[in-house]
Amino acid sequence: MPILSKPTNYLTEIKSLSDRIVKAQQPIRILDAIKWDDSIKQDFFARGCRELPKIDRIYYQNRPLGFDPTEKRAEFHEIERDLVRRLGQLNPLSVIMRRICREYQDVVYMLEDRGTEAFANASQELYGSSLDVFHVGDPTIADLGSMMEETLSQLLQLDILTEEPKTITAATAVDILNEKISHLFPGTGLRAMLSDGIVADAAAGTDYVKLRADALFNKRDLQVLEVHEIWVHLGTTLNGMAQPYCTFFGKGPPSATITQEGLAVLMEILTFSSTPNRLMNLINRVRAITLAEEGANFLDVFHFFRDKGLAEEESYIFSSRVFRGSMADGKPFTKDLTYIKGFVLTYNFIRLAVNKGKPDRIPLLFCGKTMIEDMKVLSDLVEEGTVAAPRFLPPQFADLMGLSAWMSFSRFMTSLNFRQLEMDYANIL
């Protein structure tokens, strides 16, 4: 039971303003606005994979956004002003929603600047850069990628860690995932479906998980899709859409993507679903973005993936993820940093919550499309009843005993000198 309660007119104002944010963002489709169509790939392969894809500013201008950028920015600006007029400057929800409005304005600027250097600059502001650090004196995201690559490269050479062949078609995978969705979320309308229009093997939307129609999977892949796409992405969507007042938690701006993808990768690891190959794919995306930020073009990144043993088709797909929205010799779209960046931030939040005796904060990550920086405020909002506690929680978060026990060792274990451990265990391993 909430300890505090808010006047009905206050909650009505919250919902009205929140609904306006949800409605305003509906036509904004970032990935649809920046993706390359099949003709670009066909032309690239027709030229023997030796020339840069024919992408320029004109290409993007011929792909309409579906909204007027000036009007859309003005709409978010007006909502931002109304938040101050109706809720005040310092009201916690006013602060959060105004930040979201400003972020969506930045998104509109980014999409307006497709095919220019300004696009990549805006991408770094929204999703980060490979040169970002987590804390003063810490390695950069690029450094972290290099460190993990060293360990994963050794593991991938071992026969005992070879993955099973991918023989499950996307159509069969859709049927399997829909069974799992109907069991977890009966009567919600959430579903898995086939799609020809996505770059990745799978992607989550508002109430669905899309699988690329020509993709192949193995059982481990489906396990990853279950915990990553269904438990986290669809689960937080369901919890966000169930919010009685703060409906904006059902829709995530780019800053929420960092928490979302980090939580999803963490869930893969907590459930032992992930593999060295899966993690290496995520690290290779970081490495590719790092190369592009250092001046590499599409062909350089394409050959980077080829040298990693990927087929030409896969190398093209991963390379196009790096340069979508930009030019083939421009700076990168940095969204793919969010998996590793978000994992580190989410993991650190959870272990610190346990260390500080506040494990009850951890399930709040699932209230909707949340951001780690809002967790303290979110705790107060749940306590007063303005935000609903998450209805769906994965087993590892519904019962925090095991997670708390595991994380309670984290601070001690990370304080040990790993190089000294290697020396001490040399005669054992």
Secondary structure, 3 states (H helix, E strand, C coil): CCCCCCCHHHHHHHHHHHHHHHHHHCCCCHHHHHCCCHHHHHHHHHCCCCCCCCCCHHHHHCCCCCCCHHHHHHHHHHHHHHHHHHHCCCCHHHHHHHHHHHHHHHHHHHHHCCCCHHHHHHHHHHHCCCCCECCCCCCEHHHHHHHHHHHHHHHCCCHHHCCCCCCEEHHHHHHHHHHHHHHHCCCCCCEEEEECCCCCCEEECCCEEEEECCCEECHHHHHHHHHHHHHHHHHHHHHHHCCCCCHHHHCCCHHHHHHHHHHHHHHHHHCCCCCHHHHHHHHHHHHHHHHHHCCCCHHHHHHHHHHCCCCHHHHHHHHHHHHCCCCCCCCCCCHHHHHHHHHHHHHHHHHHHHHCCCHHHHHHHHCCCCCHHHHHHHHHHHHHCCCCCCCCCCHHHHCHHHHHHHHHCHHHHHCCCHHHHHHHCCCCC
